[in-house]
Amino acid sequence: MFDLEQLFQKSELIPVIIQHAQTKDILMLGFTNRQAVELTLQTKTAWFWSRSRQELWNKGATSGNYLHVQKIMTDCDTDTLLYFCIPDGPTCHTGAPSCFFREIPL
């Protein structure tokens, strides 16, 4: 079993990238702490730490658009996570499939 302590040696909060398990589209970026990762592992749905509300949140608990975690990877520095998920609906609170839909012109 993976030692979760490795993830939080540098910070109590780390980024987690959400990628669609089938299409490979990037859906969102959130932040997680140890408790949120533990809940994600237990429930197989994505949990995060809300920096604005200062509380745990299970993506989809209000909207019904849960992110069902299929696989979890960590980066080479063990300080960022990548969740491969199947979403129940749009990931973005705006109703967009992904939170990344606003292009900045170069």
MMTF fields as JSON, N, C-alpha, C and O atoms, coordinates in Angstrom:
{
  "mmtfVersion": "1.0.0",
  "mmtfProducer": "UNKNOWN",
  "numBonds": 423,
  "numAtoms": 424,
  "numGroups": 106,
  "numChains": 1,
  "numModels": 1,
  "chainsPerModel": [1],
  "groupsPerChain": [106],
  "chainIdList": ["A"],
  "bondAtomList": [4, 2, 8, 6, 12, 10, 16, 14, 20, 18, 24, 22, 28, 26, 32, 30, 36, 34, 40, 38, 44, 42, 48, 46, 52, 50, 56, 54, 60, 58, 64, 62, 68, 66, 72, 70, 76, 74, 80, 78, 84, 82, 88, 86, 92, 90, 96, 94, 100, 98, 104, 102, 108, 106, 112, 110, 116, 114, 120, 118, 124, 122, 128, 126, 132, 130, 136, 134, 140, 138, 144, 142, 148, 146, 152, 150, 156, 154, 160, 158, 164, 162, 168, 166, 172, 170, 176, 174, 180, 178, 184, 182, 188, 186, 192, 190, 196, 194, 200, 198, 204, 202, 208, 206, 212, 210, 216, 214, 220, 218, 224, 222, 228, 226, 232, 230, 236, 234, 240, 238, 244, 242, 248, 246, 252, 250, 256, 254, 260, 258, 264, 262, 268, 266, 272, 270, 276, 274, 280, 278, 284, 282, 288, 286, 292, 290, 296, 294, 300, 298, 304, 302, 308, 306, 312, 310, 316, 314, 320, 318, 324, 322, 328, 326, 332, 330, 336, 334, 340, 338, 344, 342, 348, 346, 352, 350, 356, 354, 360, 358, 364, 362, 368, 366, 372, 370, 376, 374, 380, 378, 384, 382, 388, 386, 392, 390, 396, 394, 400, 398, 404, 402, 408, 406, 412, 410, 416, 414, 420, 418],
  "bondOrderList": [1, 1, 1, 1, 1, 1, 1, 1, 1, 1, 1, 1, 1, 1, 1, 1, 1, 1, 1, 1, 1, 1, 1, 1, 1, 1, 1, 1, 1, 1, 1, 1, 1, 1, 1, 1, 1, 1, 1, 1, 1, 1, 1, 1, 1, 1, 1, 1, 1, 1, 1, 1, 1, 1, 1, 1, 1, 1, 1, 1, 1, 1, 1, 1, 1, 1, 1, 1, 1, 1, 1, 1, 1, 1, 1, 1, 1, 1, 1, 1, 1, 1, 1, 1, 1, 1, 1, 1, 1, 1, 1, 1, 1, 1, 1, 1, 1, 1, 1, 1, 1, 1, 1, 1, 1],
  "groupList": [{"groupName": "MET", "atomNameList": ["N", "CA", "C", "O"], "elementList": ["N", "C", "C", "O"], "formalChargeList": [0, 0, 0, 0], "bondAtomList": [1, 0, 2, 1, 3, 2], "bondOrderList": [1, 1, 2], "singleLetterCode": "M", "chemCompType": "L-PEPTIDE LINKING"}, {"groupName": "PHE", "atomNameList": ["N", "CA", "C", "O"], "elementList": ["N", "C", "C", "O"], "formalChargeList": [0, 0, 0, 0], "bondAtomList": [1, 0, 2, 1, 3, 2], "bondOrderList": [1, 1, 2], "singleLetterCode": "F", "chemCompType": "L-PEPTIDE LINKING"}, {"groupName": "ASP", "atomNameList": ["N", "CA", "C", "O"], "elementList": ["N", "C", "C", "O"], "formalChargeList": [0, 0, 0, 0], "bondAtomList": [1, 0, 2, 1, 3, 2], "bondOrderList": [1, 1, 2], "singleLetterCode": "D", "chemCompType": "L-PEPTIDE LINKING"}, {"groupName": "LEU", "atomNameList": ["N", "CA", "C", "O"], "elementList": ["N", "C", "C", "O"], "formalChargeList": [0, 0, 0, 0], "bondAtomList": [1, 0, 2, 1, 3, 2], "bondOrderList": [1, 1, 2], "singleLetterCode": "L", "chemCompType": "L-PEPTIDE LINKING"}, {"groupName": "GLU", "atomNameList": ["N", "CA", "C", "O"], "elementList": ["N", "C", "C", "O"], "formalChargeList": [0, 0, 0, 0], "bondAtomList": [1, 0, 2, 1, 3, 2], "bondOrderList": [1, 1, 2], "singleLetterCode": "E", "chemCompType": "L-PEPTIDE LINKING"}, {"groupName": "GLN", "atomNameList": ["N", "CA", "C", "O"], "elementList": ["N", "C", "C", "O"], "formalChargeList": [0, 0, 0, 0], "bondAtomList": [1, 0, 2, 1, 3, 2], "bondOrderList": [1, 1, 2], "singleLetterCode": "Q", "chemCompType": "L-PEPTIDE LINKING"}, {"groupName": "LYS", "atomNameList": ["N", "CA", "C", "O"], "elementList": ["N", "C", "C", "O"], "formalChargeList": [0, 0, 0, 0], "bondAtomList": [1, 0, 2, 1, 3, 2], "bondOrderList": [1, 1, 2], "singleLetterCode": "K", "chemCompType": "L-PEPTIDE LINKING"}, {"groupName": "SER", "atomNameList": ["N", "CA", "C", "O"], "elementList": ["N", "C", "C", "O"], "formalChargeList": [0, 0, 0, 0], "bondAtomList": [1, 0, 2, 1, 3, 2], "bondOrderList": [1, 1, 2], "singleLetterCode": "S", "chemCompType": "L-PEPTIDE LINKING"}, {"groupName": "ILE", "atomNameList": ["N", "CA", "C", "O"], "elementList": ["N", "C", "C", "O"], "formalChargeList": [0, 0, 0, 0], "bondAtomList": [1, 0, 2, 1, 3, 2], "bondOrderList": [1, 1, 2], "singleLetterCode": "I", "chemCompType": "L-PEPTIDE LINKING"}, {"groupName": "PRO", "atomNameList": ["N", "CA", "C", "O"], "elementList": ["N", "C", "C", "O"], "formalChargeList": [0, 0, 0, 0], "bondAtomList": [1, 0, 2, 1, 3, 2], "bondOrderList": [1, 1, 2], "singleLetterCode": "P", "chemCompType": "L-PEPTIDE LINKING"}, {"groupName": "VAL", "atomNameList": ["N", "CA", "C", "O"], "elementList": ["N", "C", "C", "O"], "formalChargeList": [0, 0, 0, 0], "bondAtomList": [1, 0, 2, 1, 3, 2], "bondOrderList": [1, 1, 2], "singleLetterCode": "V", "chemCompType": "L-PEPTIDE LINKING"}, {"groupName": "HIS", "atomNameList": ["N", "CA", "C", "O"], "elementList": ["N", "C", "C", "O"], "formalChargeList": [0, 0, 0, 0], "bondAtomList": [1, 0, 2, 1, 3, 2], "bondOrderList": [1, 1, 2], "singleLetterCode": "H", "chemCompType": "L-PEPTIDE LINKING"}, {"groupName": "ALA", "atomNameList": ["N", "CA", "C", "O"], "elementList": ["N", "C", "C", "O"], "formalChargeList": [0, 0, 0, 0], "bondAtomList": [1, 0, 2, 1, 3, 2], "bondOrderList": [1, 1, 2], "singleLetterCode": "A", "chemCompType": "L-PEPTIDE LINKING"}, {"groupName": "THR", "atomNameList": ["N", "CA", "C", "O"], "elementList": ["N", "C", "C", "O"], "formalChargeList": [0, 0, 0, 0], "bondAtomList": [1, 0, 2, 1, 3, 2], "bondOrderList": [1, 1, 2], "singleLetterCode": "T", "chemCompType": "L-PEPTIDE LINKING"}, {"groupName": "GLY", "atomNameList": ["N", "CA", "C", "O"], "elementList": ["N", "C", "C", "O"], "formalChargeList": [0, 0, 0, 0], "bondAtomList": [1, 0, 2, 1, 3, 2], "bondOrderList": [1, 1, 2], "singleLetterCode": "G", "chemCompType": "PEPTIDE LINKING"}, {"groupName": "ASN", "atomNameList": ["N", "CA", "C", "O"], "elementList": ["N", "C", "C", "O"], "formalChargeList": [0, 0, 0, 0], "bondAtomList": [1, 0, 2, 1, 3, 2], "bondOrderList": [1, 1, 2], "singleLetterCode": "N", "chemCompType": "L-PEPTIDE LINKING"}, {"groupName": "ARG", "atomNameList": ["N", "CA", "C", "O"], "elementList": ["N", "C", "C", "O"], "formalChargeList": [0, 0, 0, 0], "bondAtomList": [1, 0, 2, 1, 3, 2], "bondOrderList": [1, 1, 2], "singleLetterCode": "R", "chemCompType": "L-PEPTIDE LINKING"}, {"groupName": "TRP", "atomNameList": ["N", "CA", "C", "O"], "elementList": ["N", "C", "C", "O"], "formalChargeList": [0, 0, 0, 0], "bondAtomList": [1, 0, 2, 1, 3, 2], "bondOrderList": [1, 1, 2], "singleLetterCode": "W", "chemCompType": "L-PEPTIDE LINKING"}, {"groupName": "TYR", "atomNameList": ["N", "CA", "C", "O"], "elementList": ["N", "C", "C", "O"], "formalChargeList": [0, 0, 0, 0], "bondAtomList": [1, 0, 2, 1, 3, 2], "bondOrderList": [1, 1, 2], "singleLetterCode": "Y", "chemCompType": "L-PEPTIDE LINKING"}, {"groupName": "CYS", "atomNameList": ["N", "CA", "C", "O"], "elementList": ["N", "C", "C", "O"], "formalChargeList": [0, 0, 0, 0], "bondAtomList": [1, 0, 2, 1, 3, 2], "bondOrderList": [1, 1, 2], "singleLetterCode": "C", "chemCompType": "L-PEPTIDE LINKING"}],
  "groupTypeList": [0, 1, 2, 3, 4, 5, 3, 1, 5, 6, 7, 4, 3, 8, 9, 10, 8, 8, 5, 11, 12, 5, 13, 6, 2, 8, 3, 0, 3, 14, 1, 13, 15, 16, 5, 12, 10, 4, 3, 13, 3, 5, 13, 6, 13, 12, 17, 1, 17, 7, 16, 7, 16, 5, 4, 3, 17, 15, 6, 14, 12, 13, 7, 14, 15, 18, 3, 11, 10, 5, 6, 8, 0, 13, 2, 19, 2, 13, 2, 13, 3, 3, 18, 1, 19, 8, 9, 2, 14, 9, 13, 19, 11, 13, 14, 12, 9, 7, 19, 1, 1, 16, 4, 8, 9, 3],
  "groupIdList": [1, 2, 3, 4, 5, 6, 7, 8, 9, 10, 11, 12, 13, 14, 15, 16, 17, 18, 19, 20, 21, 22, 23, 24, 25, 26, 27, 28, 29, 30, 31, 32, 33, 34, 35, 36, 37, 38, 39, 40, 41, 42, 43, 44, 45, 46, 47, 48, 49, 50, 51, 52, 53, 54, 55, 56, 57, 58, 59, 60, 61, 62, 63, 64, 65, 66, 67, 68, 69, 70, 71, 72, 73, 74, 75, 76, 77, 78, 79, 80, 81, 82, 83, 84, 85, 86, 87, 88, 89, 90, 91, 92, 93, 94, 95, 96, 97, 98, 99, 100, 101, 102, 103, 104, 105, 106],
  "secStructList": [7, 7, 7, 4, 4, 4, 4, 4, 1, 1, 7, 1, 7, 3, 3, 3, 3, 3, 3, 3, 6, 6, 6, 7, 7, 3, 3, 3, 3, 3, 3, 3, 7, 2, 2, 2, 2, 2, 2, 2, 2, 2, 2, 1, 5, 7, 3, 3, 3, 3, 6, 6, 6, 6, 3, 3, 3, 3, 6, 6, 6, 6, 6, 1, 7, 7, 3, 3, 3, 3, 3, 3, 3, 3, 7, 6, 6, 1, 1, 7, 3, 3, 3, 3, 3, 3, 3, 1, 1, 7, 1, 1, 6, 6, 1, 7, 1, 1, 1, 7, 7, 7, 7, 7, 7, 7],
  "xCoordList": [0.845, 0.0, 0.887, 1.942, 0.465, 1.186, 1.102, 0.029, 2.215, 2.259, 1.847, 2.592, 0.672, 0.165, 1.029, 0.969, 1.822, 2.707, 3.657, 4.043, 4.026, 4.932, 4.34, 5.074, 3.019, 2.364, 2.407, 2.45, 2.395, 2.208, 3.441, 3.321, 4.613, 5.859, 6.171, 6.768, 5.775, 6.095, 4.973, 5.218, 3.744, 2.597, 1.405, 1.297, 0.513, -0.706, -1.722, -2.6, -1.607, -2.481, -1.637, -0.577, -2.114, -1.419, -2.436, -3.619, -1.97, -2.882, -3.246, -2.464, -4.464, -4.908, -5.553, -6.488, -5.045, -5.566, -6.588, -6.349, -7.721, -8.76, -8.772, -8.962, -8.567, -8.544, -9.617, -9.787, -10.336, -11.359, -10.672, -9.746, -11.103, -10.446, -10.54, -9.68, -11.564, -11.727, -11.231, -10.478, -11.652, -11.297, -9.923, -9.33, -9.426, -8.154, -8.224, -7.193, -9.421, -9.576, -9.269, -9.594, -8.641, -8.429, -9.731, -10.245, -10.259, -11.556, -11.464, -12.243, -10.534, -10.423, -9.118, -8.409, -8.83, -7.73, -8.315, -9.057, -7.988, -8.437, -7.283, -6.153, -7.579, -6.577, -7.094, -8.296, -6.182, -6.567, -5.648, -4.5, -6.167, -5.345, -5.425, -6.085, -4.768, -4.724, -6.12, -6.426, -6.952, -8.295, -9.106, -9.831, -8.991, -9.715, -9.216, -10.013, -7.907, -7.373, -7.891, -8.277, -7.9, -8.412, -9.876, -10.269, -10.686, -12.099, -12.254, -13.141, -11.387, -11.4, -11.112, -11.793, -10.114, -9.773, -10.908, -11.164, -11.583, -12.678, -13.921, -14.545, -14.281, -15.554, -15.42, -16.413, -14.198, -13.939, -14.597, -14.789, -14.941, -15.373, -14.404, -13.817, -14.239, -13.222, -13.656, -14.72, -12.806, -12.96, -11.845, -10.736, -12.14, -11.186, -11.248, -12.145, -10.257, -10.303, -10.616, -9.868, -11.714, -12.091, -11.298, -11.471, -10.433, -9.635, -10.502, -10.213, -11.557, -12.413, -13.349, -13.572, -13.892, -14.817, -14.119, -14.706, -12.856, -12.097, -12.812, -12.987, -13.226, -13.89, -13.712, -13.406, -13.907, -13.894, -15.132, -16.2, -14.981, -16.169, -16.013, -14.946, -17.107, -17.195, -17.825, -19.01, -17.029, -17.521, -18.737, -18.658, -19.858, -21.093, -22.119, -23.276, -21.729, -22.666, -23.871, -24.975, -23.677, -24.773, -25.397, -26.62, -24.55, -25.03, -25.435, -26.208, -24.919, -25.139, -24.107, -24.119, -23.22, -22.186, -20.904, -19.885, -20.971, -19.826, -18.712, -18.952, -17.502, -16.326, -15.93, -15.432, -16.15, -15.842, -14.399, -14.042, -13.581, -12.142, -11.836, -12.212, -11.143, -10.763, -9.314, -8.974, -8.468, -7.041, -6.449, -6.898, -5.432, -4.722, -3.231, -2.652, -2.634, -1.187, -0.602, -1.3, 0.685, 1.398, 2.529, 2.993, 2.964, 4.067, 5.402, 5.451, 6.479, 7.813, 8.291, 9.12, 7.776, 8.17, 7.238, 7.457, 6.223, 5.223, 4.596, 4.432, 4.244, 3.566, 2.408, 1.911, 1.985, 0.815, 0.151, 0.827, -1.178, -1.917, -2.638, -2.965, -2.875, -3.663, -4.723, -4.41, -5.99, -7.102, -7.69, -8.057, -7.779, -8.485, -9.913, -10.136, -10.875, -12.255, -13.253, -12.995, -14.396, -15.568, -16.58, -17.062, -16.907, -17.862, -19.304, -19.606, -20.19, -21.619, -22.279, -23.368, -21.635, -22.186, -21.106, -19.921, -21.493, -20.487, -19.644, -20.157, -18.373, -17.489, -17.53, -17.496, -17.601, -17.552, -18.887, -19.952, -18.813, -20.029, -20.838, -22.007, -20.217, -20.932, -21.785, -22.579, -21.618, -22.321, -21.471, -21.916, -20.25, -19.333, -18.749, -18.594, -18.428, -17.85, -16.534, -16.236, -15.748, -14.45, -14.39, -15.054, -13.606, -13.386, -12.466, -12.359, -11.81, -10.875, -11.534, -11.433, -12.221, -12.895, -12.662, -13.143, -11.944, -11.667, -10.245, -9.266, -10.158, -8.837, -8.312, -9.056, -7.036, -6.352, -5.591, -4.678, -5.95, -5.269, -3.788, -3.399, -2.981, -1.531, -1.183, -0.012],
  "yCoordList": [-1.186, 0.0, 1.245, 1.264, 2.255, 3.516, 4.284, 4.37, 4.839, 5.628, 7.066, 7.795, 7.472, 8.811, 9.916, 11.055, 9.602, 10.615, 11.206, 12.371, 10.402, 10.882, 12.075, 12.964, 12.097, 13.163, 14.51, 15.556, 14.487, 15.72, 16.137, 16.787, 15.771, 16.167, 17.647, 18.273, 18.213, 19.609, 20.571, 21.744, 20.069, 20.936, 20.098, 18.918, 20.727, 20.036, 19.941, 19.078, 20.823, 20.82, 20.595, 21.2, 19.719, 19.495, 19.549, 19.279, 19.901, 19.934, 18.532, 17.588, 18.432, 17.189, 17.559, 18.358, 16.974, 17.182, 16.083, 14.911, 16.478, 15.515, 15.357, 16.325, 14.131, 13.827, 12.777, 11.824, 12.966, 11.994, 10.674, 10.647, 9.603, 8.301, 7.761, 6.985, 8.156, 7.64, 8.606, 8.215, 9.876, 10.836, 11.462, 12.015, 11.376, 11.989, 13.514, 14.157, 14.115, 15.557, 15.937, 15.194, 17.098, 17.631, 18.295, 19.172, 17.876, 18.362, 19.479, 20.431, 19.375, 20.408, 20.242, 19.245, 21.231, 21.196, 21.559, 22.534, 20.786, 21.085, 20.892, 20.617, 21.039, 20.815, 19.765, 19.655, 19.011, 17.931, 17.9, 18.341, 17.375, 17.112, 15.615, 14.869, 15.193, 13.764, 13.173, 12.092, 13.87, 13.357, 13.213, 12.232, 14.179, 14.104, 12.934, 12.266, 12.677, 11.529, 10.23, 9.31, 10.153, 8.952, 8.71, 7.571, 9.767, 9.639, 9.23, 8.45, 9.761, 9.376, 7.889, 7.192, 7.407, 5.982, 5.104, 4.023, 5.575, 4.796, 4.767, 3.718, 5.921, 6.044, 5.875, 5.646, 5.985, 5.935, 7.108, 7.052, 8.17, 9.427, 10.509, 10.394, 11.553, 12.569, 13.522, 14.139, 13.619, 14.56, 15.581, 15.266, 16.809, 17.902, 18.707, 18.535, 19.6, 20.6, 21.922, 22.372, 22.545, 23.848, 24.929, 25.146, 25.602, 26.672, 27.879, 28.598, 28.118, 29.279, 29.042, 29.944, 27.835, 27.53, 26.918, 26.813, 26.513, 25.89, 24.648, 24.479, 23.769, 22.531, 21.47, 21.774, 20.23, 19.112, 19.176, 19.591, 18.759, 18.627, 17.463, 17.219, 16.763, 15.637, 16.163, 16.496, 16.236, 16.759, 15.956, 14.739, 16.635, 15.986, 15.849, 15.531, 16.078, 15.912, 16.844, 16.478, 18.03, 18.971, 18.83, 18.801, 18.744, 18.733, 17.361, 17.257, 16.307, 14.956, 14.547, 13.413, 15.463, 15.203, 14.701, 15.392, 13.503, 12.904, 12.579, 12.362, 12.55, 12.104, 10.747, 10.655, 9.698, 8.33, 8.013, 7.921, 7.848, 7.679, 6.251, 5.28, 6.152, 4.863, 4.498, 3.327, 5.53, 5.306, 6.588, 7.689, 6.43, 7.571, 7.407, 6.339, 8.492, 8.521, 9.703, 10.669, 9.611, 10.742, 11.134, 10.33, 12.372, 12.828, 12.362, 11.734, 12.68, 12.205, 12.75, 12.124, 13.918, 14.509, 14.096, 14.479, 13.335, 12.882, 14.061, 14.028, 15.122, 16.259, 16.79, 17.891, 16.008, 16.314, 14.997, 14.0, 14.997, 13.798, 13.998, 15.118, 12.886, 12.846, 11.775, 10.599, 12.198, 11.256, 11.045, 12.006, 9.804, 9.462, 9.125, 8.192, 9.878, 9.781, 9.617, 9.986, 9.054, 9.054, 9.975, 9.676, 11.103, 12.033, 11.617, 11.031, 11.923, 11.667, 12.721, 12.497, 13.853, 14.958, 15.99, 15.669, 17.234, 18.283, 18.422, 18.303, 18.672, 18.83, 20.247, 20.442, 21.234, 22.636, 23.079, 22.658, 23.932, 24.468, 25.327, 25.617, 25.743, 26.537, 25.667, 26.18, 24.348, 23.431, 22.97, 22.148, 23.489, 23.063, 21.695, 21.37, 20.901, 19.577, 19.646, 18.767, 20.696, 20.892, 22.305, 23.205, 22.503, 23.85, 24.668, 25.885, 23.995, 24.669, 24.909, 24.092, 26.065, 26.402, 27.841, 28.254, 28.6, 30.011, 30.121, 29.9, 30.461, 30.584, 32.003, 32.974, 32.107, 33.391, 33.527, 32.745, 34.512, 34.661, 34.974, 35.72, 34.395, 34.647, 35.842, 36.21],
  "zCoordList": [0.0, 0.0, 0.0, 0.635, -0.695, -0.796, 0.516, 1.113, 0.968, 2.193, 1.877, 1.222, 2.335, 2.047, 2.635, 2.173, 3.637, 4.229, 3.188, 3.282, 2.205, 1.155, 0.407, -0.026, 0.256, -0.502, 0.21, -0.438, 1.515, 2.267, 3.059, 4.097, 2.581, 3.256, 3.06, 3.936, 1.918, 1.609, 1.98, 2.262, 1.978, 2.213, 2.667, 2.335, 3.429, 3.853, 2.724, 2.748, 1.736, 0.559, -0.682, -0.843, -1.559, -2.822, -3.959, -3.754, -5.161, -6.296, -6.769, -6.659, -7.302, -7.93, -9.265, -9.319, -10.317, -11.663, -11.932, -11.641, -12.488, -12.839, -14.359, -15.096, -14.809, -16.238, -16.523, -15.763, -17.627, -18.016, -18.346, -19.157, -17.742, -17.897, -19.321, -19.741, -20.068, -21.429, -22.494, -23.386, -22.406, -23.459, -23.237, -24.163, -22.017, -21.594, -21.505, -21.307, -21.647, -21.483, -20.036, -19.111, -19.847, -18.499, -18.072, -18.766, -16.933, -16.488, -15.464, -15.514, -14.547, -13.51, -12.735, -12.875, -11.929, -10.977, -9.627, -9.504, -8.631, -7.277, -6.312, -6.717, -5.047, -4.011, -3.046, -2.807, -2.506, -1.612, -0.404, -0.465, 0.688, 1.862, 2.157, 1.433, 3.195, 3.478, 3.706, 3.202, 4.454, 4.735, 3.447, 3.281, 2.534, 1.266, 0.421, -0.238, 0.432, -0.303, 0.312, -0.41, 1.629, 2.294, 1.941, 1.687, 1.921, 1.554, 0.09, -0.255, -0.762, -2.176, -2.321, -3.073, -1.61, -1.671, -1.143, -1.673, -0.098, 0.503, -0.379, -0.544, -0.947, -1.666, -3.178, -3.868, -3.69, -5.143, -5.88, -7.094, -5.14, -5.742, -5.269, -4.194, -6.071, -5.793, -4.678, -4.737, -3.673, -2.567, -2.65, -3.08, -2.238, -2.29, -1.001, -0.176, -0.852, 0.201, -0.475, -1.343, -0.083, -0.62, 0.093, 1.292, -0.64, -0.037, 0.289, 1.246, -0.483, -0.222, 0.963, 1.77, 1.065, 2.166, 3.374, 4.451, 3.191, 4.276, 4.815, 6.021, 3.858, 4.257, 3.185, 2.032, 3.581, 2.637, 1.768, 2.218, 0.511, -0.335, -1.292, -1.854, -1.454, -2.372, -3.653, -3.678, -4.717, -5.993, -6.424, -6.592, -6.602, -7.006, -5.903, -6.179, -4.668, -3.555, -3.684, -3.282, -4.234, -4.435, -5.817, -5.954, -6.839, -8.229, -8.742, -9.694, -8.117, -8.628, -9.669, -10.148, -10.016, -11.027, -10.367, -10.355, -9.827, -9.15, -10.136, -11.324, -9.622, -10.376, -9.814, -8.692, -10.592, -10.16, -10.52, -11.695, -9.497, -9.673, -10.12, -9.464, -11.255, -11.827, -11.504, -11.334, -11.424, -11.179, -10.608, -10.926, -9.756, -9.173, -9.453, -9.253, -9.919, -10.156, -9.392, -9.084, -9.093, -8.501, -9.435, -10.243, -9.315, -10.167, -9.591, -8.534, -10.303, -9.928, -8.586, -7.925, -8.173, -6.887, -5.748, -4.598, -6.053, -5.092, -4.344, -3.124, -5.122, -4.499, -5.338, -5.097, -6.317, -7.134, -7.494, -7.748, -7.515, -7.882, -9.206, -9.6, -9.874, -11.099, -10.91, -10.725, -10.958, -10.852, -12.24, -12.917, -12.658, -13.89, -13.477, -12.705, -13.987, -13.521, -14.659, -15.804, -14.305, -15.171, -14.498, -13.405, -15.15, -14.545, -14.814, -15.854, -13.871, -14.057, -14.937, -15.466, -15.095, -15.895, -16.072, -15.985, -16.321, -16.476, -15.204, -14.091, -15.384, -14.231, -13.691, -12.476, -14.562, -14.136, -13.546, -13.998, -12.534, -11.911, -12.881, -12.623, -14.009, -15.014, -15.93, -16.718, -15.824, -16.704, -17.874, -18.675, -17.986, -19.052, -18.696, -17.519, -19.709, -19.447, -18.673, -17.863, -18.928, -18.287, -17.733, -18.248, -16.697, -16.173, -17.08, -16.932, -18.012, -18.909, -20.258, -21.172, -20.364, -21.624, -22.051, -23.106, -21.266, -21.6, -22.152, -21.439, -23.412, -24.043, -23.879, -24.017, -23.587, -23.538, -24.844, -25.105, -25.678, -26.97, -26.79, -25.892, -27.65, -27.618, -28.473, -28.572]
}
